[in-house]
Amino acid sequence: MANGESRMHGWQLKMNNEVVTMAEKEVLKDLLEDEIKDLYSAEKQLIRAIPKMAKGSNNPALQDAFKGHLKETEAQVQRLEQIAGILETKPSGKKCVGMEGCIKEGAEALSEDGNETVLDLGIIGAGSRVEHYEMAGYLTAISLAERIGEKEVVSLLKESFAEEQGAEDKLRKIAANLLSAAPQKVAA
């Protein structure tokens, strides 16, 4: 098989020469626990990536937005640990490959050369994809937790979801300001 292809071996999946053990999912709580692990991995990856996004940004408002969201992300990790405790599971044990991909796109945006405003808009695009990925995960987890009657878990997840929405709103507002200042054509 070519690199990157997948092949099932019982409850294991081989991807990019890495064996990933698949968890059994018999009831909704199993799926919720898996979503929490995925979100936990995503947020932990972001704790390492957000400072790079802030440092690579040129616009002070964008730098501040990333720095502020880093604090929220750290609180989200703590909430996910609390949720795992409520569900009597561990938050770790899964690697969120979706977030890994989003972070790689962000790294590409940081490595490019060009007009600072245009580059910041590219960084915002990468950040926006991250926020939307997280919001999808939180909405899924909220729906599952509501269905199985985990009210405290729902409340904690909704708090993190609201922070993700707020981060996306900040990015959109910064982008709107930068768009008006960005060059539209290359000078002749």
C-alpha positions, 0 to 999 in steps of 0.5 A: 500500500502507498504511504497515507493509505489505510487498511483495517486490522481488527480494531486498528487502522494504519495511517502513514505508518502509524497504528491507531487503535479504534475504540469500540462505540456501543452507546452515545456516551462512548461517542461523547467520550471520543469527541471529548478526547478529540477536542482535548487533543485539538486544544492541547495542540492549539496551546502550542500553535497559538503563540506562533500565530501571534508572533507571526502576525503583523497587526497589533489587534490580531496579535492581541486576539491570538494572545487573548484566545490562548488564555481561553484555550487553556481554560477550555483544556481545564473544562475538558479535563473536568468533563472527562472526570464527570464522564469517568474517563480520561481526556487523553489518548487520541490524536486529533488529526483534523486539527493537526491539518488546520495547524499545518495550514496555519504554519504555511500562512506564517511562512509566506512572504509578501505584503504584511496586511495580505499575510495577516489576512491569510493568517486570519483565514487559517485561524478562522478554519481552526475556530470553525473546526472547533465549533463543529466539535463542540456542537457535536459534543453538546448534542450528544451530552444533551441526548444522554442528559449530562447537563453539567457537561452541556453547560461546560461545553457551551461555555467553550463553544461561546468562546470559540464563537467570540474568537471567530467574531474577533477575527472577522472584525479584524479581517474587515478592517484589514481588507479595506487597507489591503492592496487589491492590485500589484502596483505597475 
